[in-house]
Structure formats: C-alpha cells, structure tokens
Amino acid sequence: MQIANKNIVVAGLGMSGFAAACFLKKRGASVVVADSGEEDKLKSYASVLREMGVKIELGQHRIDTFEKADFIVVSPGVPHNILPIRNAALKGIPVLGEIELAYRFIKEPVVAVTGTNGKTTTTTILGEMLKASGKKIFVGGNIGNPLIDYADKGQSAEIIVAELSSFQLDTITEFRPKVGVLLNITEDHLDRYPDFSAYVGSKARIFENQMHGDFAVFNGHDPLAASICKNIKSRKLPFYNTIKDDLAISTSFKSLDFSRINLAGKHNLENVYAASLAALAIGGTLKGIQSALNSFKGLPHRLEHVASINGIDFFNDSKATNVDAVARALETFNRPVILIMGGRDKEGRFETLKDLVSRHVKKLIVMGEAKEAISSVLGDIASTEEVFSMKDAVMSAYKAASGKEVVLLSPACASFDMYDSYVHRGEDFCRIVGNLCKSELK
C-alpha cells in the first residue's frame, strides 16, 4: 500500500486516530487530522502531532479537506457516514478504518473477537491461553492498544489477538482473520445505526473475507449468529455446552475442565468456551488453555466484586452499557438485587428487562440522562428512586439492602453524561463503596 507523498486525512483524534496519524507521517505521508472536538480536550494528542508536522483541524470536519485527500482513515469513534466522508467516497476517494490500515501491514495470523457483550473478557483470556501455550502474542484493537501500533513499532509476534467493535468492522475491506469469533448479537448502539439490522450487518462482516482454511467460532444458541454463519466459507466451530463440528478440536475441547473458572454467570462460561475453541484453532495447547482457565480472575468493571458490608455484596458492572448486559448480570444472582441503572441512553429497549426486574430486583435506583426514560418503563415493576449522583445512588442502595442481598451497578447506558468513560464511572462507584466500607468499620 503506497503511503509516501500521499495526502491522507485521519478522521478522529482519539487513541486510534493518533496512532494512525503517527504511522502515516513516519512513512512520508502528508497528514491532516480532523476532529469535531475542541482543543482543550484533545491538546495532548494534538501537540505531539503538530511537533511531527501533522496538520490539525479541530472543531469541525471541513468538506474541502476530505475531498482533497488521496484516501481517508476513519477512527472508530467517527461515524463513517458523516457528510464529508460520504461526499469524498462519492468522488471515489478510498475510505478505510484504522484496523484495515493496520491489516495491510501485518503478516501474522489474526484472531479477531467481536460480539455485543463479552468481547474484552474473551479477548483477554484468549491472549492468556495462547501466552501460556508458549506463543508470542500481541493483544490489541478495541481493547486499548490500537492494531496500527503493532505495525508502526515493528513488533514481532506469532499471533495477533484483536478485539473488534462494530464501528471498526464498518470500515474493513480486505481484513481477514484466520480465526473469527462472534460471541452474541443483541441490541446496542442504536443511537448510531439506522436500525438493528444495520448493526447486525456490521457484526457479520467479521466472517465475510474468510476462506475455507479459516475458522469461525460462534454462539450456536444465538439465532442471529447462527443465521449469519449458514453460508460462510470458513470452518464452523459453534459452541453450546460443547461444540458440534471438527472432530479433532471437539475431542480436545472436551478434555478441558471448566469447573474451576473464577467467573460468575452463564455468559462468562460462554466466553471461555469461545476463547478455548479459538485458542485450539490457532494452535494453543491443552496445558496452556487449562492453565489460563484456572488462573484468570476476570476484569475490572465486569461483575467485579467490590466489597461486602454487613453481609451486603457490592458489584461493579459499569461496563454493562446495554440492556442485554444488564440481563446477563441479573441472571447471575439468586439473591435480591438493589439495581443502579442510568447514564446516556443508547436507544436501548428497557422494556425487555421487565421480567428480570420483576423476579430479581428489590429496588431500582436510576440516575443520569436516562433516569426518567428508565423510570417510565420499569418504575411500576419495582420500587424506583431517581437520584442525581453516584454517591446518592450508593447510599440509597445501602439503606435499602439487608443482609445477603446485592447492590449492583449495571447501568444499561453509556457513561458520557456524567463521566469520561465506563471506567471512570466504575472507579467512582468503587471509591464511594470503599469510603462507605471504611465508615462502617469505625
């Protein structure tokens, strides 16, 4: 792929956009980074790039800038159908994402993981399985290390493990994983996609370039995933309580002991099944996979046990940014739950939680921009209180709970109305619970 002396526009100055701009500039391109955000929020990235000679345009996406490009690289945080990008594409200017750009410069086999929920847990434990199998790996993508960083820094790995969002899959053209993993598909990001079918179509793209020697690991219990995989070219490895295809891998899979995993919930069992199949397909060893299964403790902000105070267990599930994730969390508990929900609505259908809330939730506490929308749908199902801060939510939940009950932060919403990220939100919850714990011990 020719980069030197090309005029290239990078849309979006987040982590991926910054990494892509550095990669392109180092290889002799004339680079413009465009972002609709303001200088004060992007200063750290912008100042570094300016020193490298990259032109920065902030506050808007200028149509003429995009139409002068030889090609455009779109960060996952920027919708690929905004007007400047659409106009440029109509003029024949190529548009690709950071994942696609990186793929053009990567020779190693890629294992790619996508799905509405469980991506980061699955990607992380998959990486641990391969590492314990003696493989040299790079783990990146949506999980925090942009894939272009691997290509830029000349790193040497045997296998690339990449978490991919639907936004990243939107802008692939040639990207072809040796092993593709599709965990599940439920409603999410409907604030960005025109409808659910468009979102499903984005997830399905993980398999579209695969050939007969590649592997497709997918959830056989998920009707959408199963439907997507009916006509794909790659070798199918569905997971249920076991798998139903590929005798050699099936025999190995059944030799693994899943009884010792340290993760709560049926959904996490599905995640480790998927990771195990993917690891076996790419050359992981039974010993390495089992070692990772036995030692993996889970990730922060995903049904993370924070503290027990007077017999009440506090769980941080801040990563639950959609309705299905909340459903999976509620199904984990056989004790009454005081549930904290709310944030920025992603057009989720809260009504799908009615039955689970009725069966599991003793009290519902709602906060953030979506509090009224949630109350209007679920307020008649459980005792509901609207609050204005995380501290109020935690204190109210603690007062409502009694011994052996659960206080669960599982928002079903994005965090950006009150916080910088779901991590920031989860850390605030943990801090407040920690302070409460200290005060109760006095």
TAMODA-V911429 format. One record per residue. RES is the residue in one letter. PSI is psi in whole degrees, 0 to 359 (999 if undefined). D_FIRST is the distance of its C-alpha to the first C-alpha in whole Angstrom. Layout:
# TAMODA-V911429
RES;PSI;D_FIRST, RES;PSI;D_FIRST
This chain:
# TAMODA-V911429
M;125;0, Q;124;4, I;318;6, A;134;9, N;12;12, K;148;11, N;113;14, I;131;13, V;128;16, V;120;16, A;114;19, G;127;22, L;48;23, G;200;24, M;315;23, S;317;19, G;318;19, F;313;20, A;319;18, A;318;14, A;318;16, C;314;16, F;312;13, L;318;11, K;319;14, K;339;14, R;21;11, G;13;13, A;156;12, S;113;15, V;133;16, V;128;19, V;125;20, A;132;22, D;140;25, S;352;28, G;172;30, E;161;32, E;318;32, D;331;35, K;342;33, L;10;29, K;319;31, S;315;29, Y;315;26, A;319;26, S;321;28, V;315;25, L;322;22, R;320;25, E;334;26, M;352;22, G;16;22, V;134;20, K;136;22, I;129;24, E;114;25, L;159;28, G;345;31, Q;166;29, H;107;26, R;126;26, I;318;25, D;328;24, T;315;22, F;324;20, E;349;20, K;357;19, A;150;15, D;324;12, F;165;11, I;135;13, V;123;13, V;126;17, S;152;19, P;336;21, G;352;24, V;120;23, P;132;24, H;359;21, N;19;24, I;158;25, L;312;26, P;323;24, I;320;21, R;314;23, N;318;23, A;318;20, A;321;19, L;334;21, K;5;20, G;11;17, I;123;15, P;140;12, V;123;14, L;161;12, G;172;14, E;324;14, I;315;14, E;317;11, L;312;9, A;319;11, Y;326;11, R;342;7, F;13;8, I;130;12, K;339;13, E;154;17, P;144;19, V;133;19, V;118;22, A;134;22, V;127;25, T;175;26, G;163;30, T;316;32, N;149;34, G;1;34, K;311;30, T;319;30, T;313;33, T;315;32, T;318;29, T;311;31, I;328;33, L;316;31, G;319;29, E;323;33, M;315;33, L;323;30, K;316;31, A;342;35, S;3;34, G;12;32, K;143;29, K;120;26, I;160;25, F;128;23, V;125;24, G;207;22, G;226;21, N;350;23, I;350;26, G;329;25, N;107;22, P;140;19, L;330;17, I;337;14, D;321;17, Y;313;17, A;323;13, D;319;14, K;6;17, G;34;16, Q;159;19, S;111;20, A;160;22, E;327;23, I;138;22, I;127;20, V;119;23, A;128;22, E;132;24, L;132;22, S;168;24, S;325;24, F;321;23, Q;324;20, L;338;20, D;329;20, T;26;17, I;155;15, T;311;13, E;349;12, F;126;14, R;102;16, P;142;19, K;321;21, V;122;24, G;138;24, V;124;27, L;109;29, L;317;32, N;163;34, I;117;33, T;172;36, E;130;36, D;158;34, H;30;32, L;356;34, D;349;34, R;328;31, Y;149;30, P;329;33, D;175;34, F;323;34, S;327;33, A;320;30, Y;316;29, V;318;30, G;324;27, S;315;25, K;322;26, A;339;26, R;346;22, I;333;22, F;353;23, E;334;21, N;2;19, Q;152;21, M;186;22, H;332;26, G;0;25, D;170;24, F;141;27, A;110;28, V;126;30, F;160;32, N;107;35, G;342;38, H;346;40, D;112;38, P;326;38, L;316;35, A;316;33, A;320;35, S;317;35, I;323;31, C;1;31, K;317;33, N;18;31, I;160;28, K;337;27, S;168;26, R;129;30, K;131;32, L;79;33, P;148;35, F;138;37, Y;246;41, N;348;43, T;197;42, I;168;39, K;12;40, D;165;38, D;91;36, L;317;40, A;314;38, I;322;36, S;316;39, T;317;42, S;316;40, F;318;40, K;348;43, S;350;44, L;146;43, D;109;45, F;3;44, S;346;48, R;9;47, I;145;44, N;41;45, L;135;43, A;146;45, G;143;45, K;326;44, H;327;41, N;331;40, L;319;41, E;320;39, N;318;36, V;331;37, Y;312;37, A;315;34, A;320;32, S;316;35, L;316;33, A;319;30, A;316;31, L;319;32, A;330;30, I;3;27, G;13;30, G;155;32, T;154;36, L;320;39, K;315;40, G;318;37, I;315;37, Q;321;40, S;316;40, A;321;38, L;320;40, N;331;43, S;344;42, F;128;39, K;2;41, G;177;39, L;155;37, P;150;39, H;13;39, R;91;39, L;44;43, E;123;44, H;122;47, V;313;48, A;160;52, S;124;55, I;113;58, N;40;62, G;355;60, I;126;57, D;131;54, F;127;51, F;133;48, N;109;44, D;45;42, S;335;40, K;349;37, A;83;39, T;9;37, N;169;38, V;319;41, D;323;40, A;322;40, V;319;43, A;316;45, R;322;43, A;314;45, L;323;48, E;342;48, T;332;48, F;139;52, N;22;55, R;158;57, P;142;57, V;134;54, I;112;54, L;128;51, I;120;49, M;167;47, G;167;45, G;216;42, R;122;40, D;133;40, K;29;37, E;35;39, G;152;40, R;90;43, F;338;46, E;337;48, T;349;47, L;357;48, K;311;52, D;315;53, L;320;51, V;318;53, S;321;56, R;331;56, H;336;54, V;121;55, K;318;58, K;142;57, L;127;54, I;125;53, V;148;50, M;171;49, G;187;46, E;330;45, A;5;45, K;320;49, E;322;51, A;319;48, I;315;49, S;321;53, S;334;53, V;318;52, L;356;53, G;334;56, D;352;58, I;322;57, A;158;58, S;126;59, T;140;57, E;134;56, E;132;54, V;171;53, F;0;52, S;162;50, M;323;49, K;316;52, D;321;54, A;314;52, V;315;53, M;319;57, S;319;57, A;318;56, Y;320;58, K;327;61, A;338;61, A;154;60, S;179;62, G;138;62, K;13;60, E;173;58, V;134;54, V;120;52, L;119;49, L;109;46, S;89;44, P;331;43, A;13;41, C;160;40, A;167;37, S;355;38, F;359;37, D;329;40, M;342;42, Y;164;39, D;334;36, S;171;35, Y;332;36, V;312;37, H;316;39, R;313;41, G;321;41, E;323;42, D;317;45, F;312;46, C;320;47, R;315;48, I;319;51, V;320;52, G;318;52, N;321;54, L;319;56, C;316;57, K;316;58, S;327;60, E;337;62, L;345;62, K;999;64
